Amino acid sequence: MKWPKEDPIRVDRLNAEQQRNGTKPLWLAIALIATMVAITFLLYVSILVYGVMQRM
């Protein structure tokens, strides 16, 4: 039996480099959100500490 030259069921997959490049925007978004959360938390804590210091 001869194999067909082109496989009609063939699935085009991304190679490893394309997969790595595809996840870069996701990691950038995660890093940006994590940075914003950290800055917000530090600002909140500093406001709390300032408020406690004013009451003393």
C-alpha positions, 0 to 999 in steps of 0.5 A: 500500500502506498502512503499518500504524499500529503496526510489529509488528517495532518494537524499543524502544530506550533514548534517549541519556539513558537509556543515559547513566543506565544506565552510571552504576552501571558507572562508579561500580563501576569508580571504586570498584575503581580507588580500592581498588586504588590505596589497596592499592598505596600501602599495600603500597609504604609497608609495603615502605619501612617494612621497608627503613628498619627494616633500615638 
